[in-house]
Amino acid sequence: MKTPFRFLIAILLLATAACSKNTRETATTVDGHKVTLEKKGDQTGMEIKSKSGEKLNLSVSDKGMKPVTELPADVPL
C-alpha cells in the first residue's frame, strides 16, 4: 500500500460527520477502498476494507502524519 494520504482524507471527512452520539459513516476512496467510521457514545471505531472486501490494517503514528495543508497537490480527492 502506498502512503495513507487517501485514507487520511477519507477519515477526516468521516470524522467531521461523526459528531452525534451514535453514527456510522462510510466513504469510498478514489482507488475503491471502503473506509467506515462508527461512533457509539464515547467510543469511535474505524474499519478499512479493500475492493475485494478484505479487512485492512492501517497504523499511522502522530509523527508520520502531516497536516492536510501540507499534502502534495497531486493527491486525488
N, CA and C atoms as a LAMMPS dump frame, in Angstrom:
ITEM: TIMESTEP
0
ITEM: NUMBER OF ATOMS
231
ITEM: BOX BOUNDS ff ff ff
-5.0000000000000000e+02 5.0000000000000000e+02
-5.0000000000000000e+02 5.0000000000000000e+02
-5.0000000000000000e+02 5.0000000000000000e+02
ITEM: ATOMS id mol type element x y z
1 1 1 N 0.857 -1.172 0
2 1 2 C 0 0 0
3 1 3 C 0.9 1.232 0
4 2 1 N 0.504 2.203 -0.784
5 2 2 C 1.265 3.444 -0.863
6 2 3 C 1.035 4.254 0.405
7 3 1 N 1.228 5.526 0.336
8 3 2 C 1.057 6.386 1.505
9 3 3 C -0.4 6.41 1.956
10 4 1 N -0.651 6.659 3.229
11 4 2 C -2.02 6.66 3.743
12 4 3 C -2.771 7.961 3.504
13 5 1 N -2.301 8.804 2.584
14 5 2 C -2.955 10.095 2.362
15 5 3 C -4.4 9.945 1.919
16 6 1 N -4.682 8.98 1.046
17 6 2 C -6.052 8.793 0.573
18 6 3 C -6.954 8.409 1.732
19 7 1 N -6.445 7.546 2.603
20 7 2 C -7.226 7.148 3.761
21 7 3 C -7.384 8.311 4.734
22 8 1 N -6.341 9.107 4.889
23 8 2 C -6.392 10.243 5.803
24 8 3 C -7.475 11.224 5.388
25 9 1 N -7.58 11.501 4.099
26 9 2 C -8.606 12.428 3.619
27 9 3 C -9.992 11.864 3.885
28 10 1 N -10.183 10.565 3.583
29 10 2 C -11.487 9.94 3.821
30 10 3 C -11.818 9.926 5.304
31 11 1 N -10.836 9.641 6.143
32 11 2 C -11.052 9.603 7.592
33 11 3 C -11.421 10.981 8.117
34 12 1 N -10.751 12.018 7.634
35 12 2 C -11.066 13.376 8.087
36 12 3 C -12.483 13.774 7.702
37 13 1 N -12.906 13.4 6.5
38 13 2 C -14.269 13.71 6.072
39 13 3 C -15.295 12.961 6.921
40 14 1 N -15.004 11.716 7.222
41 14 2 C -15.923 10.934 8.042
42 14 3 C -15.956 11.438 9.484
43 15 1 N -14.817 11.839 10.001
44 15 2 C -14.754 12.293 11.386
45 15 3 C -15.59 13.545 11.61
46 16 1 N -15.657 14.404 10.619
47 16 2 C -16.469 15.604 10.771
48 16 3 C -17.955 15.271 10.813
49 17 1 N -18.347 14.165 10.182
50 17 2 C -19.754 13.77 10.16
51 17 3 C -20.159 12.982 11.397
52 18 1 N -19.199 12.523 12.171
53 18 2 C -19.498 11.647 13.302
54 18 3 C -19.511 12.408 14.625
55 19 1 N -20.292 13.445 14.71
56 19 2 C -20.314 14.265 15.915
57 19 3 C -21.442 13.883 16.874
58 20 1 N -22.46 13.192 16.419
59 20 2 C -23.56 12.832 17.312
60 20 3 C -23.209 11.589 18.117
61 21 1 N -24.111 11.149 18.99
62 21 2 C -23.841 10.013 19.881
63 21 3 C -23.593 8.712 19.127
64 22 1 N -24.469 8.331 18.221
65 22 2 C -24.346 7.062 17.507
66 22 3 C -24.467 7.3 16.007
67 23 1 N -23.358 7.163 15.316
68 23 2 C -23.374 7.348 13.876
69 23 3 C -22.51 6.287 13.213
70 24 1 N -22.772 6.047 11.948
71 24 2 C -21.947 5.146 11.13
72 24 3 C -21.869 5.777 9.751
73 25 1 N -20.684 6.16 9.356
74 25 2 C -20.467 6.81 8.073
75 25 3 C -19.484 5.978 7.258
76 26 1 N -19.734 5.865 5.963
77 26 2 C -18.862 5.109 5.071
78 26 3 C -18.492 5.974 3.871
79 27 1 N -17.233 5.913 3.491
80 27 2 C -16.755 6.626 2.308
81 27 3 C -15.925 5.664 1.471
82 28 1 N -15.874 5.913 0.173
83 28 2 C -15.057 5.111 -0.735
84 28 3 C -13.948 5.988 -1.281
85 29 1 N -12.71 5.503 -1.186
86 29 2 C -11.579 6.265 -1.704
87 29 3 C -11.56 6.163 -3.219
88 30 1 N -10.738 6.994 -3.865
89 30 2 C -10.692 7.017 -5.32
90 30 3 C -10.21 5.694 -5.906
91 31 1 N -9.464 4.912 -5.138
92 31 2 C -8.989 3.632 -5.664
93 31 3 C -9.873 2.467 -5.22
94 32 1 N -11.061 2.743 -4.688
95 32 2 C -12.051 1.704 -4.422
96 32 3 C -12.071 1.115 -3.037
97 33 1 N -11.251 1.576 -2.119
98 33 2 C -11.272 1.068 -0.747
99 33 3 C -12.431 1.708 0.02
100 34 1 N -13.015 0.972 0.935
101 34 2 C -14.114 1.499 1.747
102 34 3 C -13.597 1.78 3.157
103 35 1 N -13.874 2.984 3.645
104 35 2 C -13.486 3.397 4.993
105 35 3 C -14.765 3.658 5.766
106 36 1 N -14.919 2.979 6.909
107 36 2 C -16.111 3.138 7.74
108 36 3 C -15.698 3.655 9.104
109 37 1 N -16.378 4.689 9.56
110 37 2 C -16.154 5.251 10.889
111 37 3 C -17.449 5.105 11.661
112 38 1 N -17.38 4.445 12.801
113 38 2 C -18.576 4.219 13.606
114 38 3 C -18.345 4.777 15.002
115 39 1 N -19.314 5.547 15.471
116 39 2 C -19.216 6.142 16.797
117 39 3 C -20.405 5.691 17.623
118 40 1 N -20.106 5.131 18.79
119 40 2 C -21.142 4.72 19.735
120 40 3 C -20.802 5.356 21.073
121 41 1 N -21.581 6.342 21.44
122 41 2 C -21.31 7.045 22.698
123 41 3 C -19.971 7.75 22.633
124 42 1 N -19.057 7.367 23.533
125 42 2 C -17.736 7.987 23.584
126 42 3 C -16.69 7.19 22.82
127 43 1 N -17.057 6.049 22.243
128 43 2 C -16.093 5.207 21.542
129 43 3 C -16.221 5.38 20.034
130 44 1 N -15.078 5.436 19.367
131 44 2 C -15.052 5.576 17.915
132 44 3 C -14.223 4.439 17.341
133 45 1 N -14.754 3.787 16.315
134 45 2 C -14.032 2.707 15.661
135 45 3 C -13.912 2.982 14.177
136 46 1 N -12.849 2.44 13.571
137 46 2 C -12.627 2.642 12.147
138 46 3 C -12.307 1.302 11.51
139 47 1 N -12.83 1.087 10.309
140 47 2 C -12.577 -0.147 9.583
141 47 3 C -12.269 0.215 8.135
142 48 1 N -11.249 -0.425 7.572
143 48 2 C -10.867 -0.184 6.181
144 48 3 C -10.916 -1.518 5.457
145 49 1 N -11.632 -1.549 4.319
146 49 2 C -11.736 -2.768 3.523
147 49 3 C -11.243 -2.505 2.105
148 50 1 N -10.594 -3.524 1.522
149 50 2 C -10.116 -3.416 0.144
150 50 3 C -11.284 -3.55 -0.82
151 51 1 N -11 -3.411 -2.108
152 51 2 C -12.039 -3.539 -3.129
153 51 3 C -12.718 -4.902 -3.058
154 52 1 N -11.954 -5.935 -2.708
155 52 2 C -12.499 -7.289 -2.657
156 52 3 C -13.207 -7.589 -1.339
157 53 1 N -13.215 -6.658 -0.407
158 53 2 C -13.899 -6.836 0.865
159 53 3 C -12.995 -7.312 1.989
160 54 1 N -11.695 -7.48 1.71
161 54 2 C -10.746 -7.92 2.73
162 54 3 C -10.458 -6.779 3.705
163 55 1 N -10.507 -7.074 5.003
164 55 2 C -10.255 -6.061 6.019
165 55 3 C -8.763 -5.723 6.047
166 56 1 N -8.432 -4.44 6.008
167 56 2 C -7.046 -3.985 6.005
168 56 3 C -6.705 -3.341 7.34
169 57 1 N -5.458 -3.469 7.736
170 57 2 C -4.973 -2.812 8.947
171 57 3 C -4.144 -1.607 8.526
172 58 1 N -4.357 -0.497 9.192
173 58 2 C -3.629 0.724 8.889
174 58 3 C -3.212 1.357 10.207
175 59 1 N -1.928 1.569 10.354
176 59 2 C -1.458 2.243 11.551
177 59 3 C -0.646 3.46 11.13
178 60 1 N -0.979 4.59 11.715
179 60 2 C -0.306 5.842 11.399
180 60 3 C 0.073 6.493 12.717
181 61 1 N 1.337 6.832 12.855
182 61 2 C 1.772 7.479 14.089
183 61 3 C 1.6 8.987 13.969
184 62 1 N 1.603 9.658 15.111
185 62 2 C 1.481 11.117 15.117
186 62 3 C 2.624 11.757 14.325
187 63 1 N 3.807 11.19 14.434
188 63 2 C 4.967 11.774 13.78
189 63 3 C 4.956 11.533 12.275
190 64 1 N 4.228 10.505 11.823
191 64 2 C 4.215 10.182 10.405
192 64 3 C 3.156 10.921 9.616
193 65 1 N 2.239 11.589 10.284
194 65 2 C 1.163 12.285 9.585
195 65 3 C 1.519 13.752 9.39
196 66 1 N 1.017 14.299 8.301
197 66 2 C 1.217 15.721 8.035
198 66 3 C -0.144 16.403 8.013
199 67 1 N -0.201 17.666 8.373
200 67 2 C -1.476 18.384 8.256
201 67 3 C -1.969 18.394 6.816
202 68 1 N -3.273 18.51 6.634
203 68 2 C -3.874 18.48 5.306
204 68 3 C -3.303 19.572 4.416
205 69 1 N -2.932 20.699 4.988
206 69 2 C -2.405 21.806 4.18
207 69 3 C -1.056 21.458 3.555
208 70 1 N -0.375 20.426 4.068
209 70 2 C 0.934 20.065 3.546
210 70 3 C 0.883 18.87 2.593
211 71 1 N -0.303 18.404 2.232
212 71 2 C -0.397 17.282 1.302
213 71 3 C 0.039 17.714 -0.087
214 72 1 N 0.634 16.807 -0.853
215 72 2 C 1.023 17.153 -2.223
216 72 3 C -0.19 17.524 -3.062
217 73 1 N 0.01 18.351 -4.054
218 73 2 C -1.097 18.833 -4.88
219 73 3 C -1.701 17.737 -5.746
220 74 1 N -0.971 16.644 -5.99
221 74 2 C -1.469 15.598 -6.875
222 74 3 C -2.289 14.524 -6.156
223 75 1 N -2.609 14.708 -4.88
224 75 2 C -3.422 13.746 -4.155
225 75 3 C -4.87 13.897 -4.595
226 76 1 N -5.472 12.825 -5.164
227 76 2 C -6.863 12.936 -5.625
228 76 3 C -7.828 12.998 -4.458
229 77 1 N -8.846 13.816 -4.583
230 77 2 C -9.846 13.945 -3.526
231 77 3 C -11.068 13.135 -3.85
